[in-house]
Amino acid sequence: MSYILQTNHLGKIIDGKELVTDVNIHIKKGEIYGFLGPNGAGKTTVMKMITNLWKPTSGTITLFGKLLEPTSYEVLNRIGSIIEFPTFYEHLSGKENLKLHCEYMGYYHKGSIEEALELLYLTEAADKPVKSYSLGMKQRLGIARAILCRPEFVILDEPTNGLDPAGMKQIRDLFQMLCTEYGMTFMISSHLLSEVESIAHMVGVIHRGKLIQEISIKEISETNMTYIELQAEEVKKAAYVLADKMQLSNFKILDDSKIRIYEKGVSVQKISKELMMQNIEISSIYQHTKTLEDYFLEVTKEEERGC
């Protein structure tokens, strides 16, 4: 298995407070990894250690197959990042800020700055001072800087801050393109679970400083959490039809108007048709499929109960 990043029992203590403990992350080359957790869970702390801004109190970090040491500065040439909020020389233009970054990184590739600005829809604002940019534009410029030097690994802390829904989709499409066409690997933290669900291959859930789960989006979608929920006035009669006429057994009456059906292989259309034939009025019926948000809430609640 080819991993870009592995952490082994990673921990960080500051002023006697344990920020993260025993964090074991595995990110494969060429995937998008969603790093999820409530505010204060430890996401930014972990990202700061991976980018060598903070040194671990315990445990190890392996990047590109090599152990990350306090003096492993050369590895940063292979990484693009936004940690917390991107900062710039505000009096300089967006293009000038990117040019300075290229010089700092020793990256000289004709047309790369213009390409990055175009990819982030900043061409028209390229020569304007950054102090005139909106929050969303600064966020776009930060992403442009992170991908500018074609890094192998991109670490982004809440990259869609300040973006509207259309902007979020543009960024989502960009990440997928860079991953697919250029083989870039992404680690993205976000509180917008629907955004992560739409692009990530794997997710890691961190809670109270501990990584409590790593799982693929595919595994989440394949778990047995699909069900049909119907609302009807004559719920007992509806339950009788489900059991006697349709021979269903895996369902539950939730209250005096709702039934949840967990049976596999039965459709909303089939249930609706049968109930209508028995003159049972249905107020609503829909199929629910487990989402990343459902999964996240489930595992964090389990962790809370276990504390």
N, C-alpha and C positions, 0 to 999 in steps of 0.2 A: 504494500500500500504506500503510495507516494503522498506524503503529507508536506504541505507548505509550513504549517505551524502545528506544534504539539506543546502543551504545557503539562508539567508533571508536579502535582501537589503544590500548585502555585499559591502563595500567601503573601499578604501585605499588612503590616501593623504600623500605624502612625500614632505617636503620643499615647501608646498603650491601648489604642483602639484597633481591633481586628477588622479591617475593611473587607478583605477576602481571605478565604481559607480553602485549601485542598481543591483547587480548581484544575480540572483536567480537560483540556480542549483539544480537539482533533479536527483540523481543516485540511481537506484534500486539495491537491492542485486542480485548478480549473473549475472550482465550485463557488457558489454564493452561499455564505454561511450567515444566517440571521442570529444575532446575539440579543436575546430578549431578557427583560427583567424590569421590575418596577423602579421608579426613581430611588436612588440610594442603594440599589442592589449590589453595585460593584462593577458595573459594565465599564465605566470610564477608567476606573482604577486598573482593571485588567488591560485595557487598551494602552494606557500609559506605560505599563510595564513591558508590553509587547514591543512598543516603539522606543524603548530604552529611556523614556523620560523619567520614569521611576524605577528604582531597583527593587527586586523582590526581597522580602524578608525571609521567605522560605520557598523551596521548590525551584524548578528550572523551566526555561523556555528554549525550545529548539526551533529555529527558523532556517528553512532551506537545508535541513539536514545537519545543521551545526548548532552547537550550544551557544546561546546568547550570553555574552559576557559584558561587564560594565564598559569595556573598551571596544565593543563590536560596532564601531561607527560605520564601517564600510557596508554593513548589511542594510543601512538606511537608504543607500542608493537604489536598492531593489524594492523599496516600499513607498507608496503614496498614502497620505493620511490626512484626515481632519479629526482632531481630538477636541472635544467641546466646541468652541466657536473659532472659525477661521479669522485670523488677523492679518492686516495688510498695512502697507505704507499708504495712508489715506490720501495724501496729497498727490500721489502718483496715480497714473491711469491703470486700468486693468491690465492692459498689454505690458506696461512697464513693470508691474509687479510680477507678471509671469516671466518676463525677460530676466529679472533679477533671480528668480527661482532657478531658471535654466543655468545661469552662471554659477550659482551656488552649488548646483548638483553636477556641474561639469557636463551638461547635456546640450549639444549643439546639433540640432537637426532642422534643416531648412523647412519652414512652413508649419512646424509643430505648434507654435503659439497660435497662429491663425486657425489651425485646425481645432485646437482645444476650445478656443473662443466660439467657433462655429458650432461645435458639438453641444455647447452649453447655451446656445442662443444669446451670445453676448457680443456678436460682431459689431452691432451698431453702437454699443457702449464701450467698445475697446479703448478708445482714446479719451474717455471721460474720467475725471478723478474719482477714485473709489469712494471718497467722502460723499459723493452725490448718488451712490448706489443705494437701492432699497435693501432691506434684509434678505429678501429672496435673491437679489442679484449678487450680493456678497456670498451667499451660500453657493450659488452657481459658480462664482469665481473660485471659491475654495475647492469645489469638485474639479474644476478645470485644472487647477494647480496640482491636485492630487493625482490626476491621470496624465498630466502633461508629458512626463518623461518615460511613458510607457512602462510603469512599474509592473513587476510580476505579482505583487500582493498589495491590495488597496484596503486600508482600514478606515472606516468612516463611522463617526460617532454622530448619530441623528442627522444624516445628510439631507433630509427633506425639510428641515426647519425653515419656516418662512416661505415655503412654496405653496402655491394654490394647487387644486386637484389636477389641472392640466399640466402644471410644472412637475408634479410628482410622477405623472405618467411618462413625461419626457425623460426624466431621470431614470425611471425604472427601465424603460426601453434601452437607454444608453448602457446601463449596467449589464443588461442581458446581451447586448451586442458586443461589448468589450469582453465579456466572459466567453461568448461563443466564438467570435471571430479572432480575438487576439489572445485567448487563453489566460486572461487575467483572473486572479483569484480574489474574491471579495469577502471581507468580514464587516458586516453592517449591523450596528446597534440601532434599534428603533422602538418607540412605543406605539407605532402605527402597525398593528399586527396584520391588518389586511394587506398593507404594502409589502411586508416581508413575505407573507404567504404567497403572493403572486410572483415572486422572483427567486426565493431561496430554494436551495436543494436540501440543506440541513439547517436545523436550528439548535441552539444551545440555550437553555433556560437557567438563568442565575437568580437566586433569591436569598436575601440576607447574606450575601458574600459567598454563597456556595453554589456551584454548578450542580443542579439537581437532575438535569436530563439533557441528553443529546439524542436527537431523533430526526429522521428524514421526513420531509413534507409528505412523501409518498406513504410512509408508514402511518402517519396521522390519518390520511384520507382513507386508508384501508382498514382502520380499526372499526370494530363493530359498534358504531355510534350513529348509524343512519336509522331514522325512525319516521313514522308518519303520525302526525298529531291531528285529530279531528275534534271539532266542537259541534255538539248536537243537543237539542232540547231533551230528547228521549234517550239519555245515555245508556240506561239499562237495557232498553230494547235494542239499541245499536250494538251493545256488547253481546247480546244473545245472537244477533245476526252474524257477527264476526265469528263466534264460537260454533254455532250450530249450522249455519248455512255455508260459511266459508271455511270451516274447520281450522280456524286460527287459534293458537293457544298462547303465543308470546305477545300479549298486550296487557296494558295496565290502565284501570280507571283512575284518573288523577283527582277528579272532583265530580260534582254533580252535572258537569257539562262537557268534560274533556276526557278523551281516551288517547293513550299513546301506544302505537303498534310497532313492535320491534321485529316482527316476522320478516324474514328474507324472501325475496321473490314475489312479493305482492305489491301491486302498483296503486297509486292514488286513484287512477281511473277505474280500476276494478272494484275498489272499496266503495267509491262514490256511486258507481252503477248499481251495486248490490243493495246499498242502503236506500237509494232512490226507488228501487223496485219494491222495497218493503215499506215505502211511504214514510221514511224517516228523513226529516228535514235537517240538512247539514248547514251549520252557520259558517264553518270554515274547515278546510282540510289542506294540509301542506306537508311536504317532505323536508325533513331537516337532516342535513349532513354535517358531521363534526367539522368545525373550522379550527384554524390555529388559535383563535381567541378562546374557543371552548377548551381546547387542550391546555392552553396556558393557565387559564383560571382553574382548571382541574388539578394540575400538578402543583401549582402554588398553594392551593387550599389544602392539598394533602400534606405539603411541607409544613404549613401552619399548624395542622392538627398533630403532626409528629413532633412539634417543638415542645 
